[in-house]
């Protein structure tokens, strides 16, 4: 496993999915669903890393 993008993609994908499933939590100073926004961005980043790893091989 020389390509580090695969474990990075797995980590961000799994962590993002966990954050997407946790609902009802809001930041203390705002009503924005922080877990939703961060979870979506982490899943997208994991997807980009997986795409880059697959494109290389």
Backbone torsions as a table, in degrees:
resi	resn	phi	psi	omega
1	UNK	NA	79.4	179.8
2	UNK	-83.2	-23.2	-176.8
3	UNK	-87.8	115.3	-177.7
4	UNK	-78.8	-9.3	-178.1
5	UNK	-70.9	-26.6	-179.4
6	UNK	-68.5	-51.1	177.0
7	UNK	-65.5	-32.1	176.8
8	UNK	-64.6	-43.3	179.0
9	UNK	-63.2	-42.2	178.4
10	UNK	-64.0	-44.6	-178.9
11	UNK	-61.5	-50.8	-177.3
12	UNK	-69.3	-34.6	178.0
13	UNK	-65.7	-46.9	-179.8
14	UNK	-67.5	-44.4	179.4
15	UNK	-64.2	-40.0	177.6
16	UNK	-64.4	-40.0	178.0
17	UNK	-65.8	-36.8	176.3
18	UNK	-63.1	-44.1	179.3
19	UNK	-65.7	-32.4	178.4
20	UNK	-69.9	-29.0	-178.9
21	UNK	-80.9	-23.4	178.9
22	UNK	-82.7	111.7	-177.7
23	UNK	-117.1	162.3	176.2
24	UNK	92.1	-8.0	179.2
25	UNK	-92.1	134.1	178.8
26	UNK	-126.5	156.3	175.8
27	UNK	-66.6	148.3	-175.4
28	UNK	-62.4	-33.3	-174.4
29	UNK	-99.7	0.9	-178.1
30	UNK	-147.1	164.9	177.1
31	UNK	-96.9	11.0	-178.1
32	UNK	-73.1	137.4	176.2
33	UNK	-77.4	88.0	-173.5
34	UNK	-63.7	-40.8	-179.7
35	UNK	-61.4	-36.3	179.2
36	UNK	-65.4	-47.8	-178.0
37	UNK	-66.1	-44.4	-179.6
38	UNK	-69.5	-38.5	179.0
39	UNK	-62.9	-42.9	178.8
40	UNK	-64.3	-43.7	-179.1
41	UNK	-66.6	-35.7	178.6
42	UNK	-69.5	-39.5	177.7
43	UNK	-65.2	-41.3	177.7
44	UNK	-63.4	-43.0	178.0
45	UNK	-63.6	-41.4	176.4
46	UNK	-61.9	-38.5	177.3
47	UNK	-65.5	-40.1	177.9
48	UNK	-64.8	-42.0	179.4
49	UNK	-66.1	-38.6	177.2
50	UNK	-65.9	-39.1	178.2
51	UNK	-64.6	-42.0	179.2
52	UNK	-65.5	-39.9	179.0
53	UNK	-66.6	-38.4	-179.5
54	UNK	-73.1	-35.3	179.9
55	UNK	-65.6	-33.7	-178.7
56	UNK	-70.7	-36.7	-175.1
57	UNK	-87.3	NA	NA
